[in-house]
Every structure is written in C-alpha cells, then in structure tokens.
Amino acid sequence: MWRFLKESSHLFICLLLAVVLVVVVFWALSIGTVKLPMQQIYMAVLEQLQSDTPIDTIGKGPVHDIIWLLRLPRLVLAAIVGCGLSVCGVIMQAIVKNPLADPYILGISSGASLGATAAILFGIGLSFGENFVGIAAFIGAFAISLGVLFISNLGGRSNSIKLLLAGMALSSVCGAFSSFIVYFANNKEGMQTIAYWMMGSFAGARWDNLAIIAPIVIIAVLFFWTQSRMLNLMLLGDESALTLGTDLHIYRQAYLLISSLIVGFVVYSAGMVGFVGLIVPHVIRMLVGTDHKKLIPVTALTGAVFLVIADGLCRVIIPRTELPIGILISLIGAPCFVYLMVKRSYGFGGN
C-alpha cells in the first residue's frame, strides 16, 4: 500500500496542479484595467461553450470580448509557453548533464535575437505578414540549432561537452552580428522595438496562432514523457548507457531538435521569456527527484501555473500599464534561484 502511494504521489500532485491552473486562470481573467466579477466570467465562459458561434466573434458584449478576445488567449498562451519552456529546460539539462542549463543554453536565444533584429531593422521577412518578426526569430533559432548539431558532429560524434562548446561559439557569432546590425542601422525606433521584443509579451496572443502552437507543444511534451527512460539514461552518461545496450547519440540530437522547435514557436509567439526553463525544472527536481517519468508532467504543469500567475501580475503591478513578462520573471527568478543554490550547496534550512 505504501509503495502504491509513493508511486502515485506525482499523479496526485499533477491533479492538484491542474486544479490550481484552472483556479489561477479564472483569477487572472478577473483582474486588469477592467475588473470582472467571477459570476460574470463564469456566465460568459458557459455561454460561449454552449454557443455555436466562433470564439473570436466580435460584438457579443463587452464582458465576452474582454474574456474571449483579450484575456483568455493570452492566458492560454502563457500556460503553453510555461509548459513548453519548463519541459525544454528539463530536456536540455538532461542532454548536457547540467542542472543549470536552460532552453537557450545552446545559442537558441542568440539565433532568435539575430533573426528578430534583422527583421525589425532591415525588414527581412516582410512578405510573411504582420508576424514577420516572430517568424524570422523562429527561423534564426531553428537554424542555430541545426548549426550546433552540425558543428558538434565535426571531427567525431557529438557529446554534451561538444554541444555546449558549439552553442557558445555560435551564440557569440550571432551576438556579434546582431550588434553589427544595430550599430550600422542607426534606427532608434527599431532599437526600442528590439528591446521590447527581448523582454517578452503575451499581448499579441490570438486564437488562430494558438491553434497551431498549442498542439505542437502539447504533443512534444507528451513525446518527451514517453522518453523518460532514455532521459534517465542520459543522466548516467554515454559509457553507462552503452553498457546497458543503448546508444544515446541519435536520441540526444532528436531531443535537441524537438526542443528547439518548441523554443522557436515560443519565441515566435511571445518573444524572449527567460528563466522559466531554468528555475522551474530545478525546483521541481528538488521536490520529486530526477526520474523523468515524474519530473516532466509536474514540471509542465508548474511552468504553466507560474506563467499564468506572472502574466496576471504584469497587468496589475503598475496601474494602466503592462509590465513586460521578462522583467517580472527575472525579478522573481534570480533571487529565488540564488537562494536555492545556496540552500542546496550549504544545507541551509535542511535538505
């Protein structure tokens, strides 16, 4: 009986986090420039669910428009981004065998930044429409991921150390090119746009984009959940895995590409949102252990709850002004992460 309870404890945690996620979504729907009572929110949600009209239909009343056209899309995007980045953090930490790794460690953020900078200052990708900056950032992020894989396989098969070194090298190159473009473009308005994009925001969330991004992230997270055995083997190292009859080389590259795909879509939809993929997996690993079968679902739900709460706070901390999500995440995440590192290293508070 005790063994069953111990094994199923993470399922209870997941169920609890799912309930918390629903609660914080309703809380976040009620706050903002216009405060809405819970009863009106419940009725608006229920009426839409029972209606045959599309979600994005305009003119069904101010409460409906605020909930279904403005607040709920951004909250769904926040949950998807939190889920995707948190799980990508888990995967990257397993790939490079470093608990301080995050989804951007292999130069993905620098590639996305270069793509966005080129799009904003040079107009590259205007033919893609109003989302050309996000699309250019996605292309940059994914291209750098392919470059990291190519370089890490030169002169022999890639491993965690070669991946890190290749990521650092390409990150420096992308950073240099981004600085070069900014220096010679001499466009103050464009530089402000780049700075705002780097801070991240969910304000541009739309249902048609979510219909593409959400299934991709959810399917990728479920895929990684099925790969928990391989991810556990990665923590043991290539030599130990080979003695058990498993070659991790192909798996490591496949996981990196899928993670890069998730990060690329996150960058496309919300800009740069840092720290989530670093601190959430680190905290959850301290609570539930290193078994990825338990770690991945708990981390995914925790990341979703964390970003939904953060997005709600961003809309109310400063009256009539929305604080960029990246600023708030850094202000919360950095001190918490330092505390956790000190507590884990020196045993403050017991561990």
N, C-alpha and C positions, 0 to 999 in steps of 0.2 A: 504493500500500500504506500509506504514512504517513498519507494523508488518511483512509483507511478506519479505521485505528487511532485517529486523532484523533476521528473522528466517533463511533466505537463505544466510546470510553473511558467515557462516562457509563453505558453499558449494563453494562460490567464493574463499575463502582462500584455500580450498583444490585444486581447479582447478589451482590457481596461483602457489601453491607449486608443483603440478605435472609438470607444465611447467618449473619451476625453477629446478626441479630434472633432467629433460631431458637436460637442458642447462648445468648444472654443470657436468653431466656425459660426455657430449661432451668436456667440458673444461678439465676434468680430463684425458680423452683419449689423449689429445694433449700434455700433459706435462710428464716429466720424463727424463731419461737419453737420450732418443731419442725424440726430439720434432717433432711433426707431424702437418702439416698444416690442417686446418679444411676441406678444399676441399678434400684432400686425405682420411681423416677419413669418410667424407660423402660418397664418392665413394666406399670405402671398405665396409662400412655398407650396402649400397644399393646393391652392387654386391652379397654379401653373402645372403641377404634377397631374392634376385631373383634367387639364385643358388639352385640346388638340392643336392649339396654335404653337408655332415655333418659339423657342426660348427667347430669341432675340427680337421678338415682335415689339415695336415701339408704340406707345400710346395707350397702354393698359392701366395707366395710373402712375402717380409719382412713386409710390412705395414699390410697385412691381419693377419700375425702371431702375430705381436705386439698387434694389436687391439683385435682379437678374441681369442687368446690363452693366452695372458698375462694380458692385462689391463682390458678388459671388464668383464671377470669372477670375478676379484677381486672387481670391482666397483659394480657389481650386488650383490655380497656377502656383501659388505659394506652397500648397501641400505637395504638388507634383515635384516642384523644384527641390523642396526639402527632402522628400523621399529619394529622388534621384541622386542628389549630391551626397547625401549621407551614405547611401549604398555604394556609390562610386568611391567614397573615402575608404570604406571597408575593403573594397577590391584593390585599390591602389596600395593600401597598407599591407595587404597580403602579397601582392606582386613584388614589392620592393622590400618586404620583411622589415618595415619600419613603422611603428605606431604614430610617428609624427608626419607621415605622408598625408597628402590631401589630393582631391581630384585634379588639381592644377600643377602637381609637382613635376610632371614630365614636360613642361613647357606649353601645355594646352592653353593656359591663360594668355601667355605671350603671343601665341598664334592668333587667338581670338582678338586680342588687342590690336595686333598689326592689321588684321582684316578690317576691323571696325574703323581704325584710323585712316586706312586707305580709302574706305568707302565714304567717310564723312568729309575728308579734306580734298580728295580727288574725284569724288562722285563715282567711284568704281562700283558697278553693280546696280546703277540706277534703273536698268531695264527690269530688275526683279520687282519693282514696285515700291510701296511705302515701307516695306520691311527689308529694304536692301542692306541696311547696316547690320541687322541680325543675321541675314543670310551670308554676308561677307565674313562676319565673325565666325559663323559656323564653319564655313569653308576653311578659314585660317586655322581654326582649332583642329579640325579633322586632318588637314594637310600636315600640320606639325606632328600629329600622332603617327601618321604614315612615315614621316621623316625620321622620327625617333626609332621606329621599328626597323627601318632600312639601315640607319647608322649603327644601331646596336647589334645588327647581324653581320656587319663587315668584319672580316678577319676572324670569323668563328661565330658560334651560336650565341645569341643574346642571353644575358642573365640579369639579375636585379641590379647589379653594380653598373653594368654597361647601359642599361636603360636609364638609370639616374644620370650618368655622365652625358649620355646623348641628349637627354632632356635639358640638362643645364646648358649645354653648348648651344642648342637651338633656341632656348629661351633668351640667351644673351644676344644671339644674332637677331631675333625678332625684336627685342628691346632696342637694339641699335638702329634697326630700320625704322621702327616707329618714331624714335627720337629724331632721326634724319628727316622724315616726312614732316613732323611737326615744326622742326627748325626752319625748313625752307618754305613751308606753306604760308606762314605768316598770316594765319586766319584766326583771329581772336574768338569769333563766334563758333568756328569749328572746334577750337580747343576747349571751349566751355561745354560744347556738346559731348566731346570725348570724355571730359572729366565727369559729366553727369552720367554718361553711359557706364563708365567704370564703377560708379557707385551702386548700380543695380536698381531696378524698379519693377513692380508688378502692375503699374498703372496702365500699360498697353495690352493687358490680357483681353482676348476675345474668344468667343466660343468656337469659331471656325479653326483658330490655331490650336486650341485645346483639344479639339477632336483628333488632331494629328499627334501632338506631343504626348498627351496622357497615355494612349495605348502603347506607344513606343517605350516610354519609361516604365510602365507597369509590367509589360512583357519582359523587358530587360531585367527588372528586379526579380521577377518570378524565375527567370532563367538562372540568374546567379544563385537563387535559393536552391535550385536543383543541383548546383555545382558545389555544394558545401563540402563534400569530401575532398575534391581537388583543391579547394581553397585552404582547407585544413592541412593538406599535404604541403602546400607552398610555405606554410609557416615552419615546416620541418627542414626545408631546404631541398635542393635538387638531388644531392647524393642520397639522402634518406629516402626520397621518393623513388629513385632508381632501384634501390634495394627492395622496394615494395612492388616493383614492376610497372611503375608509371613514369613516363617522360613528360615533364611539365612544360617543355619548350612551346609546343603548339598551344596549349591551354593558356599560357601566360600572354601570348600575342593575341589570341582571340579575345581574352578578357579585356586587354588594353584597348582594342579596337571598339568593343561594345561600350566600355566605359567612356571612351572618347566621343562616341555617338551620343550618349546621354548628355555629357557635358556640353557638346556642341549645340544640342537642342535647348539646353538650359540657357546658354549664352545667347542664342538666337531670340529666345522669348523674354528674358529678364535681365540681360546684361551680366556683369560680373557680380556674383554673390559669393563672397569668400567665407571662410571659417566654418561653415556648416559641415562640410565634408571632413574637417579635421577634428573638431571638438565633439560632435555628436557620437561618431564611432568610438572615440577614445573613452568617453564617459560610459557608454553602454557596454563596452568591453570590460570595464572595471566592475560592472554590475552583474552581467550574465556570463562572463567568461569569453573564451576565444573560439568556441565551437560555432562555426558559421551557420549551422542549421538554426541555431537560436539567435545568433547575433544579427543576421540580415533582416528578418522581419521586425524585430524590436527596434533596430536602428532606423529602418524605413519609416515606421510609424512615429517614432520620436522626432525624426527630422521634419516630418510633415506637421506635427503639432507645434514644434519650435518655430517654424517659419510662419505659420498662420498667426500665432501669438505675436511674433515680431512685426508682421505686417499690420496687425491691428494697432499695435503701439505706435508704429510710424505715423499713423494717421491722427493720433490724438496727443502726442507728446508736445508738439508745437501747435497752438491753435491756428486754424485756417491755413496750415502749411503741412506738406507731406515731407517727412524726413526720409532721405534715401535709405533703403534697406541695408545697404552695405555698411553705412556709418553705424547704425544701431547694432548690427551683428558684431562688428569689430569692438565696439564699446563694451558689449556684454561678453563676447567670446574671449578676448585677450586676457582680461583679469581672471576669468574662470579657469582658463587653460593653464595660466601660470600657477594658480592655486593647486590645481590637480597635479601638475608636475611636481611641485614641492611636496605635496602630501604623499604622493606615490614614492618619491625618492627618499624622503626622510622620515616617513611614517607618522607625520603629524596627524593627530586625531585617530590614530589606529587604522590598520588596514588588514 
